[in-house]
Amino acid sequence: MTQIHLLVLAGGFGTRLRPAVSDVPKPLAPVGGRPYLAYLIESWLDQGVSSMSFLLHHQAAMIEEFLYSLKQNGLMRNCTLQIVKEPKPLGTGGAIALAVAELGLSQSFLVANADTWLGTGIGEMASVDAPAMAVVPVENTARYGSVTINTDKIIAFEEKQHSKGPGRINAGLYHLHPASFAGWDGQAFSMEQVLFPALVNVGTLNAVELKTDFVDIGIPSDYFRFCRWIDAGKTGAL
């Protein structure tokens, strides 16, 4: 069986969610009496992830304590757990570049956001060549920005301030190769603003369209929507 290594971006400040969740970092937002991150981890394990590395910064100690409690309680007994802490906010790209260096990664890996729920996608992403981005269709792209696809390649991004109506968006799940982070200068950078447009410019960013449940709990309305879905036993569409 192929080993699936997942890097989890969990170092953000969660500013937009603070009106609803102010006492814990966003990945630990309470949902049905459990931290949101517990649901993500269970889903990733069910989808075949065998190694997880969490990239932390804001309130890192709280998240680290929770992760090790899961390890001790047996949920992650068959999964390797690693922690990488950013000494300063490095953005999505810098966080991954740091992890590539600290973990000595030489094979491709998956990346997921710790605030984004996708019902499926791990297997699909692991089976496509890196670099690749998962995309999902939504009714209104205004909050996210949109992605334009030609067959199986991403050919353009549209910023959220210029995007509206139905379309495809970046789903926050990627298959990447360490080579994309070679020569990193140690500074913060955004994959969304730097790496992905560069890959599009050379025509190498693969697209994997997922037909699955999707929610980003970064704002209170979507966080509460996920809470209601869990309370309802995951019945109906998110």
C-alpha positions as CSV (number, residue, x, y, z in Angstrom):
1,M,0.0,0.0,0.0
2,T,1.3,3.5,-0.9
3,Q,2.2,5.6,2.1
4,I,0.3,8.8,2.1
5,H,2.0,11.7,3.9
6,L,-0.2,14.7,4.7
7,L,1.1,18.1,5.7
8,V,-1.6,20.0,7.6
9,L,-1.5,23.8,7.6
10,A,-2.7,24.7,11.1
11,G,-0.7,27.8,12.1
12,G,-3.1,30.6,11.1
13,F,-4.6,33.1,13.5
14,G,-8.2,32.5,12.7
15,T,-9.1,36.2,13.0
16,R,-12.4,36.0,11.1
17,L,-13.8,33.2,13.4
18,R,-13.0,35.0,16.6
19,P,-16.5,36.5,17.1
20,A,-17.7,32.8,17.4
21,V,-14.6,31.0,18.8
22,S,-12.2,33.1,20.8
23,D,-10.8,30.9,23.5
24,V,-9.1,28.2,21.3
25,P,-7.3,28.2,18.0
26,K,-9.5,27.6,14.9
27,P,-8.6,23.9,14.4
28,L,-9.9,23.2,18.0
29,A,-13.2,25.0,17.6
30,P,-15.8,22.9,19.4
31,V,-18.2,20.9,17.3
32,G,-20.6,18.5,18.9
33,G,-18.5,18.4,22.1
34,R,-15.2,17.7,20.2
35,P,-12.6,19.8,18.5
36,Y,-13.2,20.3,14.8
37,L,-9.7,18.9,14.1
38,A,-10.8,15.5,15.5
39,Y,-13.3,15.1,12.7
40,L,-10.7,16.0,10.0
41,I,-8.2,13.5,11.4
42,E,-10.8,10.7,11.5
43,S,-11.7,11.4,7.9
44,W,-8.1,11.5,6.7
45,L,-7.3,8.2,8.5
46,D,-10.4,6.7,6.9
47,Q,-9.2,7.8,3.5
48,G,-5.8,6.1,4.0
49,V,-3.4,8.7,5.3
50,S,-0.6,7.0,7.1
51,S,1.6,9.9,8.2
52,M,0.6,13.4,9.3
53,S,2.8,16.4,9.9
54,F,1.1,19.4,11.5
55,L,2.6,22.9,10.7
56,L,1.9,25.1,13.7
57,H,2.4,28.6,14.9
58,H,-0.5,30.4,16.6
59,Q,-1.3,28.8,20.0
60,A,0.8,25.8,18.8
61,A,1.0,24.3,22.3
62,M,-2.7,23.8,22.6
63,I,-2.9,22.0,19.2
64,E,0.2,20.0,20.0
65,E,-1.3,18.8,23.3
66,F,-4.5,17.8,21.6
67,L,-2.7,15.8,18.9
68,Y,-0.6,13.9,21.4
69,S,-3.7,13.1,23.4
70,L,-5.2,11.5,20.3
71,K,-2.0,9.6,19.9
72,Q,-2.1,8.4,23.5
73,N,-5.8,7.5,23.2
74,G,-5.1,5.3,20.2
75,L,-6.9,7.1,17.4
76,M,-3.6,7.7,15.6
77,R,-1.9,4.5,16.7
78,N,-1.3,3.4,13.1
79,C,-0.3,6.9,11.8
80,T,3.0,8.6,12.2
81,L,2.6,12.1,13.8
82,Q,5.1,14.9,13.4
83,I,5.1,18.6,14.5
84,V,6.8,21.5,12.8
85,K,6.6,24.9,14.5
86,E,7.1,28.1,12.6
87,P,9.3,30.5,14.5
88,K,7.4,33.4,12.9
89,P,4.4,33.5,10.6
90,L,5.7,32.2,7.3
91,G,2.5,32.0,5.1
92,T,1.3,28.9,3.5
93,G,4.3,28.5,1.2
94,G,6.9,29.3,3.9
95,A,5.3,26.9,6.3
96,I,5.6,24.1,3.8
97,A,9.1,25.0,2.7
98,L,10.1,24.9,6.4
99,A,8.5,21.5,6.8
100,V,10.2,20.1,3.7
101,A,13.6,21.2,5.1
102,E,13.1,20.1,8.7
103,L,11.5,16.7,7.8
104,G,14.0,16.1,5.0
105,L,11.2,15.3,2.5
106,S,12.3,13.9,-0.9
107,Q,9.0,12.4,-2.1
108,S,5.8,14.1,-3.1
109,F,3.3,14.8,-0.3
110,L,-0.3,16.0,0.2
111,V,-1.2,19.3,1.9
112,A,-4.5,20.1,3.5
113,N,-5.9,23.1,5.5
114,A,-6.9,22.5,9.1
115,D,-10.0,24.6,8.6
116,T,-11.4,22.9,5.5
117,W,-13.7,19.9,5.4
118,L,-13.8,17.7,2.3
119,G,-15.8,14.5,2.3
120,T,-13.3,12.8,0.0
121,G,-10.3,13.6,-2.1
122,I,-7.2,12.0,-0.4
123,G,-7.1,9.0,-2.7
124,E,-7.9,11.1,-5.9
125,M,-5.1,13.5,-5.1
126,A,-2.6,10.8,-4.1
127,S,-3.1,9.1,-7.5
128,V,-2.5,12.2,-9.7
129,D,0.9,13.6,-10.5
130,A,2.3,16.5,-8.5
131,P,1.8,19.4,-8.7
132,A,-2.0,19.2,-8.4
133,M,-4.8,21.2,-6.8
134,A,-8.2,19.9,-5.8
135,V,-11.1,22.1,-6.9
136,V,-14.8,22.0,-6.0
137,P,-17.9,23.7,-7.6
138,V,-19.7,26.3,-5.5
139,E,-22.8,28.4,-6.1
140,N,-20.9,31.7,-5.4
141,T,-17.2,32.1,-5.8
142,A,-17.1,35.7,-4.3
143,R,-15.7,34.6,-1.0
144,Y,-13.0,32.4,-2.5
145,G,-12.0,33.6,-5.9
146,S,-12.4,31.2,-8.9
147,V,-10.3,28.7,-10.8
148,T,-10.4,28.2,-14.6
149,I,-9.7,24.7,-15.9
150,N,-8.9,23.4,-19.4
151,T,-9.3,19.6,-19.4
152,D,-7.1,18.6,-16.5
153,K,-4.9,21.7,-16.1
154,I,-5.6,24.9,-14.2
155,I,-5.0,27.8,-16.6
156,A,-6.1,30.9,-14.5
157,F,-7.1,32.2,-11.1
158,E,-9.5,35.1,-10.5
159,E,-9.2,37.1,-7.3
160,K,-12.2,37.0,-5.0
161,Q,-12.9,40.7,-5.4
162,H,-13.5,40.1,-9.1
163,S,-15.2,36.8,-8.8
164,K,-18.9,36.0,-8.3
165,G,-21.6,33.5,-9.2
166,P,-21.2,29.8,-9.7
167,G,-17.8,28.3,-10.5
168,R,-14.9,26.2,-9.3
169,I,-12.7,27.2,-6.4
170,N,-9.4,26.0,-4.8
171,A,-10.5,23.3,-2.3
172,G,-7.5,23.6,-0.1
173,L,-6.1,20.1,-0.9
174,Y,-2.9,19.7,-2.9
175,H,-0.3,17.2,-4.1
176,L,3.1,18.8,-4.2
177,H,6.7,18.0,-4.7
178,P,9.7,19.2,-2.6
179,A,11.3,20.5,-5.7
180,S,8.7,23.4,-5.8
181,F,10.3,24.7,-2.5
182,A,13.9,24.3,-3.4
183,G,16.0,27.4,-2.9
184,W,13.6,28.8,-0.3
185,D,15.1,32.0,1.2
186,G,13.6,31.6,4.7
187,Q,11.0,34.3,4.2
188,A,7.2,34.2,4.4
189,F,5.3,33.6,1.1
190,S,1.9,32.6,0.0
191,M,1.4,29.5,-2.2
192,E,-1.8,31.0,-3.5
193,Q,-0.1,34.3,-4.6
194,V,3.3,33.0,-5.6
195,L,3.7,29.3,-6.2
196,F,0.4,28.4,-7.9
197,P,0.4,31.3,-10.4
198,A,4.0,30.4,-11.3
199,L,3.0,26.8,-11.9
200,V,0.0,28.0,-14.0
201,N,2.3,30.1,-16.1
202,V,4.4,27.1,-17.1
203,G,1.3,24.9,-17.6
204,T,2.1,22.3,-15.0
205,L,-0.6,22.6,-12.3
206,N,-3.0,19.7,-12.6
207,A,-6.6,20.0,-11.5
208,V,-8.6,17.3,-9.7
209,E,-12.3,18.2,-9.5
210,L,-14.1,16.7,-6.5
211,K,-17.8,16.1,-6.1
212,T,-18.0,16.0,-2.4
213,D,-19.1,17.9,0.8
214,F,-17.0,21.1,1.3
215,V,-17.0,23.7,4.0
216,D,-14.3,26.2,5.2
217,I,-15.1,27.0,8.8
218,G,-13.1,30.3,8.7
219,I,-16.2,32.5,9.2
220,P,-18.9,32.0,11.8
221,S,-21.8,31.3,9.5
222,D,-19.9,28.3,7.9
223,Y,-18.6,27.1,11.2
224,F,-22.2,27.0,12.6
225,R,-23.3,25.3,9.4
226,F,-20.8,22.5,10.0
227,C,-21.9,22.3,13.6
228,R,-25.5,21.8,12.5
229,W,-24.5,19.1,10.0
230,I,-22.6,17.2,12.7
231,D,-25.5,17.6,15.2
232,A,-27.8,16.1,12.4
233,G,-25.6,13.1,12.1
234,K,-24.0,14.2,8.9
235,T,-27.3,13.8,7.1
236,G,-28.1,16.0,4.0
237,A,-25.7,18.1,2.1
238,L,-23.3,20.6,3.7
